């Protein structure tokens, strides 16, 4: 499955990662370690993220190409514009992180058996939320939670982790809201990690890993929005 010419490093108790520029295109860089929140933040700063199945060791990835959505670049076609104008929804930030991440873990997805969001992963990201690094965007329709997304913010970069829809278009609305708000606040990029047709249709771009890591280095060195985002506000505006 993996290219044997690349060394997959075993992580120790320290938070040192191999250089992702030398990973295979598939992106598997290292295994082991733990989900200590400080280790996770160190990984994101270097363009690395954890992704593994229950029962497997923790796997750390940095694929090439990398999928990136630049803030303000969500593609809005006519049908989605009608949804944004007319659907009965409300968007909130950081008001129910636990509901979002647990919905991402529990909702069945085509072609997937189970979830990569293990209880240990959920605990780690909830801790990062409590510490002001992990954030959620929630969409409510007719007073009920309809979907959303969550991820990590460091400097001027947002690392999207997962999105979920319990009702049609809810996650797309959340992504549009996040993109617009981050554009207003001067963010450089939204990391979408691996290439998917859905996100490509939404406006994300597959870029070389080397370019992503260069852009990321600049983004995480800038000031950001640490702490709660519950006072962030978004409403759709045509054009």
Buried (B, 14 or more C-beta within 10 A) or exposed (E): EEEEEBEBBEBEEEBEBBEBEEBBEBBBBBBBBBBEBEBBBBBBBBBBBBBBEEEEEBBBBBBBBBBBBBBBBBEBEEEBEEBBEEBEBBBBBBBBBEBBBBBBBEEEEEEEEEBBBBEEBBEBBBBBBEEBBBBBBBBBBEEEBBBBBBBBBBBBBBBBBBBBBBBEBBBBBBBBBBBBBBBEBEBBBBBBBBBEEEBBEBBBBBBEBEEBBEBBBEBBEEEBBEEBBEEBEBEBEEE
